[in-house]
Every structure is written in structure tokens, then in C-alpha cells.
Amino acid sequence: MNKRIAYAIFSAVLLSGCQSVKSEEAKAGEPENKDQAVMKEKEYTFEEYKEMFQVSVSEAEAFGVHDEGVEKWMTRIIYQSKRNGNDNVNEEMVLEQAKESVQQQKDWKSYAKETYDVQVMEEEVDRYIEEGPDQMEVMEQQAAAEALGMTSVEFNHSFDRDHYEMAVLFEKLIPKLREEYDESSPGNLIERFKKEAEKDNE
């Protein structure tokens, strides 16, 4: 699979369930016509990214959920919100969205295995990370890794491993989904799969 398709798959995975949770104040302040709003993404320094991630980890730990997967997703959600300039997130929504994200990944893996006979092996995930993410240098990711006292490689193989597992899963699903649908776009095929899985779990 070429790099363009692999990137499309990973982008779809990364964005799913990792949207920031908006505070009620932020929602109220949104313009009715978002097209009229000129949104500029703020650039941060390495130390700013690191500090934001450290604070996000601490805030997630303060929930005391005692579930590594849920706590990880809470950290991601809180961090993304801070990165978008929103420090006043709704705690109940953070916890709910984190639990949903963990469950979604479980549902996708289960549905892929039962319906398409596709599952991912640990060595496949390791190979994907070693050949891709481990070869990249992304300042923001390096800052997050350092915030956890990890190297970027350690971060890829532990904290972000679930993202890459989903990327491998979808990469393996694409050929089967193409047989099912008259569609060539990897992103669209992944969305179709997600809707299938969601409907199956209703």
C-alpha cells in the first residue's frame, strides 16, 4: 500500500474519537455560520507542547478511573482541547467520550473479525510502527513522549500503539471493503465500515 493511502487510513483513525470536547462557554461563543470564522491554528514551542501534555496527563489521572485505556483517551481529549485553546472542558463529557472511544476500537476489531475475517497480529503492528512512525520526527509527538519520560519510539509502541493497530486493521480491510462497495477512496471505505459496525452494535 502506498504512502498516500496509508496516510489517509491513519488520518481517519487518528481523527476518530479524538476531537476536543468543547465547554459550554465555547459552544455559546461559536458563530452561527462557521464559514465566516477565520480559524488559525496556534503554533506552540516544544516546551509548550510538553507542558500541555503533562498537565493533560495529570488532569486525566485526577479522575481516578483506574482504566489505562480510558485514562489514555481522556489525556488525548483534554490535550486536544487545550491545544485548541479550550481549558474549560466538561469533565462528564471527557469521561463519556473516552469510554466511547475505547469501546469503538473494541467494536471495530470484533466486527472486522466476525464479518470480514480480518484481525491484527502484534508483529504486524510492530512492523507498521517501525517502518513508519519510528522513522518520522514530529516535534509535538516528541514533546508528548518526553512529557511521559519516554523516547519517541517508546511512545509509538506503547501510548499510541492503539492508533497504529487501528491503522493496520483498516489497511487490511480496504481490499475487502472495495469488493463490497463501488468505492475507491480509503477514507470513504473506512467510514462505511464504521457505520456498519455501529449499526451492528445498536
Disulfide bonds with the S-S distance in Angstrom:
none
